[in-house]
Amino acid sequence: MSVSRLSLALEEGLFALPKGPVCVWGAAPGQDLSALPRNAHLVSTFRPHVDALRAAGWQVDAVAPDGEIALAVVFVPREKELARELVAEAARRSRGPVVLDGAKSDGIESLLKALRTRAELSPFLSKAHGKLAVMAPGAGLSDWRDPGPRDIGGGFVTLAGVFSADAPDLASRTLAEALPGRLGARVADLGAGWGYLSRAVLEREGVERLDLVEADLRALDCARRNVADPRAEFHWADATSFGDKQGYDTVVMNPPFHEGSAADPEIGRAFIRAAARLLKPKGQVWLVANRHLPYEKALAEAFGEVSETGGNRSFKLFRAAGPRQQGAIA
C-alpha cells in the first residue's frame, strides 16, 4: 500500500500525535488509518462504515466523546454543507490542531480556499488526487455549524448533507404516485431516507406496521420527525443486511447507487437481494430506478415474477413478486 496523505503529513512534521484523545470524523473502510493511535475515537453516522470500522477493531460512535480533544482529523465529505459542519464541529471541540484531508473530486480545494482567510493553515500536502492541511486551534467557524432541521414544506424537515435535502427527489415522488391502494399489513421501506416515501406508504389502506430502514442516522433522525405515526418503526441499519424474522408483505425502495462520488449499481442489486430475503412467500417489491441502471437481471434472479409498471423518461418502475430465496435475514 502506498503511503497515505495522513501518514506522509505525520512523517513530514505537519502535525504530531498528542498524548491526549484523538477524534476522527468521516473515516471510511479502506482508508489508511495506520498513522492514528488504535485508541482514536472515530465518529460516523453511516451504518455500513460504522459496522466495518468496528469489525476492524476501531472504536466508532455516532457522536464525539465528551471532554476535550487533543487532535481532530476530518476526512472531508463531498457534500459542501456537511463538510463545513464537520470542520466547524472539530474546530469547536479540539484544543489542538485539526487535520483536514480530502479528495479534489470531493471539494477539498474549495474548502481550503474558504478557510484561508478564516484560519491559520499549514502548507498544503498534495498527493494521490487530494490535499491535506492542518488548521491551527482557535478558528472561529460558528457560522459553519449545523443550524438544525430545516423546513422544506409539506410538513417535512431535513438536515444539511442528507440525500435530497432541499425537496423530495423525483424518483421517490414517481414511486409514491404509482403505489397501489393496498400494500399489505407489514411493509418495509429500504433506504427510507428522511421519510418521504414512507409517508406515502402509510396513506395506503391496511398498513399495520412500516419499518423504515436507513443507513444515514442523520436522515433517519429527520424521518422520526417527518413520520409521526405509531405504526412506524425506525431502524439505523444497512438495508442490505437488515433482518426481520416475520417477513413483509411489501418492500418499497428507491435504492442508492452511489458510494461517495462513485456510481455503483451493485448497491441497488444488493437491495434487491435483501428484499427477496425479507419478503413473505407471496410478498412483492416496488422499486424505482434511474433509466440507465441495469437492475433487470438481478430482479429476474431474485423473483419469479417481474414487470415494469411504468415510469417516465428519467425513471423506470418495477413490481416483482414470488421471491426465489425464502427466509428473512437473521
N, C-alpha and C positions, 0 to 999 in steps of 0.2 A: 504493500500500500504506500502511495506517495505521501509525503509529509503534508498535513493539513495546514490551512492558514493559522489555525489556533496554535498548533504545535510550533510552527515557524515563528509566530509572534512571540511566543514564550522563549524560544531559543535566542531570538534577536533582542530580547530585553524590553519589548514594548510594554509588557506587564510582568508581574511576578505573582506567584501563588502566595496568598497570605496564610497566616496561622488561623484566622477566623473563618467563619462559614462562607462557602461559595454557593451561589444560586444561579441557575441557568434557565433561561426562558427560551422556548421554541426548539429544543433539541428534537431530532427525529432519528429513527432507526437508520443505520448505515452511515451516519456521520461519525467522523473520527473524534472521539471524546477522550482519547488516551492522555491528552495533556492535563486533564482535570483530575482532582483527587476523587477517589471512589466514594467518599462520603459527601460529595457535592449533592445539593438538593435540586432536582430537575422539576420544572413547572410546565405542565402541558394540560390542555383541555380537550385534546383529541384522543379518544379512547384507544384506537389501534396503536398509536405511538406510546401511550401510557403502558399498555399491556406488553408491547415488545421491549421497551426500555426496562421495565420491571423484570421481565424474563432474563434480560442481560445483566441483572444484578444492581441496577441503579435505583435510588430512592426517588420516586416520582409522585407528585400530587398535583391537584388542580390549582392550588394556591401556594404562594410562597410561605415559608415558615415564619412564625412570629420572631421578633428580635432583629438586631442589626445584622447586616450582611457585609462581609469584608470585601468581596469581589462579586460583581454581577457580570454574566455573559448573556448576550441576546443574539440568537440566531434569527435574523430579520426575516419575517414572512413577506409574502408577495403583496398582501392587502395593505395598502398605504395607511389607512386609519388604524388598523390593528398594529402595524409596525410602530407607529408613533406612540400608541398606547403602551406597548410593552417597553419601549425605551424610556418613556416617562415614569412608568412604574419601577423599572430597575434603577433609574436615577434617584427616585424618591427614597427607595429602600436601602440603597448601598451607601455605606460611609467611605467606601473605596472606589476604585475606578470601575467603569462599565465598558466591557469589551463588546464591540458591535461587529458582527460577521454576517456576510450575506452574498448572494449571487448577484451579478449585474442584471440578469434577467428578472430578478425579484425586486429590483429598485434600490439596491444598496447605495448606488452613486447619488441618486436624488435625495435620499435620506441624509447622507453625509453632507451634501451640499447645503441642505436646510439647517444642519447643525453647526456649520462653520461659524456663523455669526452669533450663536447662542451658547456655545460650549467650547471648552478647551479640548482640542483633539490632537492625538499623536499623528505623526506621519502615517500615511495610508500604506498598507501592505497589500499588494495586488498579486493574486495567484489563482490559477485554475478558474478563470472567468468570474472572479469575485473579488471582494475587497474586505479588509479588516481595519478597524481603527479603534483606539482606546480613548474613551471620554473621561476627563478628569472629574472628580467628585464636585458636587455643588451646582450642577447645571439646573437652571430654572426652566422647567418644561411643564408647568402646571396646565397650560392651555392644550397640551397634548394628551392629558389624562382623559380617561373614559368618562364621557358626560352621562352615561347611564342609558336606559332604554329610550328609544325614540319612537314617537307615534307616527306611523306611516298611513293612517287612515283605515277605515273598515274595522276598527276595533283591534288592530294588530300593532304590536311593538316589536322592534328588532334592536340589535346591538351592532356597533361598528365591527366590520370584519366577518360577520356571518354571511353565508351564501344568500344572495339576492336581498340585501339589507334594505334596499330602497323601495321595493314593491314585490308582489308575488311574481315569481318567474313564469314566463309564458308557457313552459312545458307543464308545470303543475296546474296552471289555470285550464289548459287544454284537457288534462285528465279529469280535473274536478267537474268540468262541464259534461263529460262523457260518461261518468259513472252511472250505473243503473240505479233504479229506485230502491232495490233491496240488495244487500251485500252479505246477509247472514248475521248471526249473533256475535261471533267473535272475529274481529278484524285486526290486522296489524298494518301499520304504516312504516315501512323500512326506509330509513333515511328521511325521517319526518321533518327535519329542519326546524323552522320556528312555528310550524303548525298549520300552515295554510291548507294543505290537502286534508289534514286530519279534521279540521273544522267542517269541511265539505262531507267527509265520511259520516260524521256524527249527525248530519242532517238527513241521512238516509234512514228509511224505515227499518225497524227491527234490530238495530245495532245495540247490543247489550254491553259490550266491552271493546275498547280500542286501545291497543298497545302502540305507543309512539316510541320507536327505536331510533336513536340518533347518536352519532359518534362525537359530535361537537357539543360539549357541555354548555357553551355559551348560547348556542342555538336552542338547545333543549330548555334552558332556563327561560328563554323567550316563549317557547311553546307552553310552558307551565302557566304563563300569564295569558297567552292567547287562547288556550283551550281550557276554559274553566268549566269543566263538565265532569261530574262524578264517575262517568263511565270510562274516563281516560286514565291510563296508567303510563308513566314515563320511565324510560329505560336509557341510561347513559351506557351505550354498548355499541360494539362493532356489529352492524347488521349481518355481516357475512358469517358470524359465529354465534349469534344470538340464539338462545334456546327456549322453547316452551313445550312442555310435555303434553298439553291438552290439544294442541293443534288449532288452526284457524280455518274459518270458512272462506275468508278472503284476505289476500295480501294486496295492498296498493303500494306503488312505488314509482318514484322519479329518481332512479339511481344516479349517483355522481359518476363522472367519467374522467375526473382529473385527480391526480395526486400532486399537489403543488401546482406547478406550471405545466407539467407533462400530462398529455392526454393518455388515458389507459383504459380501453374498453373492457379489459379483464375485470375491472371493479364491478361493472354492470353485470357481467357474466356470473361473478360470484354472488351478487344479489339474487340473480335468477335461480341459481342452485340452492341458495338459502331458502328462498320462497318455496321451492318444491319440497324441501325437507320439513318446513314448518306447517304446511297445509294438511288439512284432513284429506282422506282419500278422494272425496268429491269436491275438494276446495278449488278455488280459482284465484288467479292473479291478474291484476290490471296494471299495465306498465306503459309509461310514456318514454319516448327516447328521441333524440335528435335523428334526423333522417339519415345521417351518414354512419350511424353506429351499427355495427354488424351483430345484432343480437338474435337473429332468426335461428341460426344453428343451435345456439345454447338453449333457446326456448324449445326447439324440437327435441333436443336430447333430454330435457328435464320434464317435458309434459307430453301427454298423449294427444292433446287437442290444442291447437294453436291457431288463432285467427287474428288478422289485422282488422281492427274495427273502425278505422277512420283516421282522423288526424288532419293535417294541413301540409302546406309546402315545407314547413320547418320541422314538424314533429310527426311521428307515427305512433299509433296506439295499438296495443296488443291486449287480447284476453287469452289466457291459457288456462287449461283445466286438466284434471287427471294427472297429478304428479306421479312420475315414474318411481321416485325414491320416497318411500314411506318412512315415517318415524322422525319426530322432531329432534332437533339437536339437544343433547343432554346438557 
